[in-house]
């Protein structure tokens, strides 16, 4: 079943990118692909904060991990949660919101302002 719209636009001159786009654009549970691959060069992508090397072998997308390769399905299952956590930790908006929340808590409960402590 083909998707009605493309999430990932491939570089048509790159067969690896074309295969990756086909996979992403036709993935049945698109919500699971919460981090996009960003192409740097042929076969080299960023997946969140992680630089990955991708190759296609017998119409299967393989991603280099350590000294070996994982299928794209295995890779996404393992590394998506890790990358989401990394990105969330490094999110400047979230850090700002946490800082504001802590500051408000300190200001409202501060005995320095003449308020009594519970």
C-alpha angles and dihedrals in degrees: 000000000000123000118245093227136024121245094183122043109204131212096250092210092060115076092196092052091046091052092046091050090050090053095047096042093050099039107132096217100043092170088068091063095074096152120056127220111241115204117229099167137332106314094358120103142160115234103190104307094338123096109217137186116222130194135173120226122177090344091306121120112227126188122203114239119173108318096337144042135259127201112253090251092055091044093052092047092052105034105034094074091046094050093045089054092048093049092047092051091050096044106123093202092054092047090051092049091050091049092051091048092051091047092050091049091050093047096048096045098038116124086204090076090060095260119134119243117239 
